[in-house]
Amino acid sequence: GAENCIIYVRSEYTLALQRLTSAIHDAQKLGFLGNSICDTNFSCSFDIVQGAGAFVCGEETALIASIEGLAGRPRMRPPYPVEQGYRDFPTCIHNVETLCNVPFIIAKGASEYKKTGTAASTGTKVFSLVGNVKNTGLVEIPFGMNLNTVIFEMGEGTVGNKKIKAVQTGGPSGGCIPLSEFITSIDYESFNKLGVIMGSGGLVVMDQDNCMVDVARYFTAFNAEESCGRCVSCRDGLSQLLFIYDKIVKGEAQITDLNTLRKLALHIKDTSLCGLGKTSANPILTTLKYFAHEYESHIKEKRCDSGVCENLFEALCENSCPLHMNIPGYLALLLEDRIEDAYELTLRANPFPGSIGRICHFHCQMRCMRESIDESIAQSDIHRYLADTMFKLGSYKTIWNKLIHEKLNANGFSVAIIGAGPAGLTTAYFLARLGYDVTVFESRTKAGGMLRYAIPSFRLPKDILEHELELLKKLGVRFIFNTAIGKSVSLAQIKKQYSAVVIAIGAQKEMLPSISGITLQGVINGLSWLTQFSEGQAYKPKRNCIVLGGGNTAIDVARTLIRLDCKVTVACPHAKSEMTANLQEINFAQEEGVNFLYCYSPHEITGHDNQVKSIKLQEMFPETFDKTGQFPIKQKEKMIEIPCDSVFLCLGEYVDTSYIFNEKTTTNNTIPVDPYTMRVEENVFCVGDAVNGPSTAVQAMGQGKKAAEHIHEFLMNEDNFSQLYGTFAYSKQLPNKIIKSKRIVPRVLFIDDRRNNFQEVILGYSGDQAKSEARRCMRCDVRASTKNLWRNNHHG
């Protein structure tokens, strides 16, 4: 029976104001509003009130105060607005979205309306989908749909190749939901269980470039600014929370501050009078719950992994590199014609600049600022150039001798490293320079791990790897080959003999598909075959080959088979854009004659006389992410059968730690460690695939470097690891002008010259090319302030 209605609109919504004014005028003209509506004795007027947009006016009593011309501040309840509201009249407040559902209910009835949504949350909800998704805008969805569908189907997934991390809901006091919970149903009850609110329907998608600590700090600052100050817990509490956040993002906080943050947020939530105060804790509590590791990294490592908190990283490229190589430094030194210094700077952080420069998975390029203009800098190609040039000129000897001369005196401690792959070798490199007696145990006949046995010579020539391994030997690292710890010698024996032990075994067990026919002759495990091929002992395949998989192993197998004059088809269950293999290697494979079938998965391998005859493939399509962040696959009706002689299985690897560490392991058989020290127990540390599962070489090396630092702290109780990096002065001059220019493409071997041989395909930069590429750097490491805790703590 209300006779007066008010529409409250924020003044900056000019289009909404124009349309509402026009609609009210038209309704009055037609007799739908005003006096004696439709010739009845019922009258109702509509007025528009413009507000200044204060967030606190989302609370109903603050909204009423604002409409009355007062400051938008909440008041105590009771009395509730339905009893005493606007000008002391009984007042009912509705969200516009609520009223939008009324016409449907009037037209179709409540029972029809309740068919949409869930039992407790009926109907639909309009969301504003924004952030790091391809397709942004307003979406109306039925309650009960999950976040996966909204973000990966309606929003079409992430922009570029960056992984989605979270979605922020409900505005500044909504909260954050991690990727692992995207299977959650969108309804009020499910959101409440996650600790978030739906609010007015905002969904902000965040990817790996978003720092969740900074997100929580930003919304805490916003809510503190909006707090009306009526209740002390909200007014002063939010200010204190912001003070703690400022300490965290500056690298000045202690780990105990996290408990204070949590307790204070809960106190504000429990004691505030209005909705703003009660929900302002949501961004804090949800990020603490789901992204605790980011808070800990800010405090323990003084590092912001996302490269947002400027005191806690140097340059975005360096920050994203697992080895934290000083990329701007060696680019600047190269441009100053100080190539020896540039090489030395890379070598101090990375024992294999030539090898890794050839096979790096481009972590640094994914965060390069240059990508916002044209293309990222080819950092790995440049440090490969530095290493190759020093090798060709023989100048590396001077730098090596310098590192050997700098090696600290023997400290009396011995360290055993189990596994001579990238992770173990990197740990050995840094510990040897710190004066430790290092012994590396390896089950095979040579060092290098997957760098030697899984990567073909056309990508990484073995003479490059052999050359870089020599430095470790000159630093005093001892190798004991043909010895499998856990089989030949027990871990318990090693623990007694050495001051510290590092488990650095790789993921070498291969996953097998659950299909018939995998025991037929001609079905071959891809990784095992590559290993045997590198040793000259591989099974010689027949001509028609199918390779199953979409990772680097599958592409390496396919490109090797092409060079053996085989006809090769790669069948991958994903679309090309979702393959985990290096895109450049996929394109090379296509150039060389490899055929690709995307979105096909093995259904059955058929045979005759126990020999492979054909393979049946089921057409698939990627749909939405599951709880692990991987694409579950949905079958289509189409099935194809391809005649073949050999089937190579390259569907992924896993690490087998049971023979060496049969105590507590994770569900995927990896070893749980302290992520900041890599320690498993008292004197046992673990790095690489044994911790992460299959990972890139440089990720494993980054963990090896971290383990070496903390082993040194553990045994020597010294915090002087940064002295290993040395000190280099170089130009801090910003580019005068940024001119659009695409990345310099290194020279490659002609396709015809790649046939029937294993010559290296990418020939690398010339000197002029390397310098031209280095000039493209925008020098985002140059800051107005020189204070940087990451640089001070980790690079001297």
Protein Blocks (a to p, Z undefined) as FASTA:
>chain_A
ZZbdcddddfklmmlmmmmmmmmmmmmmnopgcjhihhiabdcdddddddehiaklmpmk
lmmmmmnopacddddddddfkloccehiacddddfklmmmmmmmmmnojklmmmgccfkl
gcjdddddehjdfbgcdddddehiafklmmmmmnnpaehjbdcfbdcehijmnopcdfkl
mmpccdfklmmmnopafknopacdddfklcfklmmmmmmmmmmmmpnolamklmmmmmmm
mmmmmmmmnopacfklmmmmmmmmmmmmmmmmblmlmmmmmmmmmmmmmmmmmmmmmmmn
opafkomalmlccbfklmmpmnlpafklmmmmmmnopaklmmmmmmmmomblmlmmmmpg
hlmmmmgfklmmmpccdfklmmmmmmmmmmmnommmmmmmmmmmmpccdehiacddedja
fklmmmmmmmmmnopacddddfblbehijmlmmmcfklmcfklmmmmmmmmmmnopacde
hiaehilpcfklmmmmpmbdcdfbdcfbdcddddehilpghiacfklmmmmmmnopaccd
dfbdcdedjbfklmmmmmmmmmnopacddddfbdfklpcbdfklmmmmmmnopacdehia
cfbdcdeehiafbdcddddddfbdcfkopacddddfbdcddddfbdcddebccddfklmm
mcccdfkopacddfklopablmlccehjllnopadfklmmmmmmmmmmmmmmmmnopafk
lmmnopadddfbdcfbdcdddddddddddfklmgopabdfbgojafklmmmmmmmpgolm
bcfblcdfklmmmnZZ
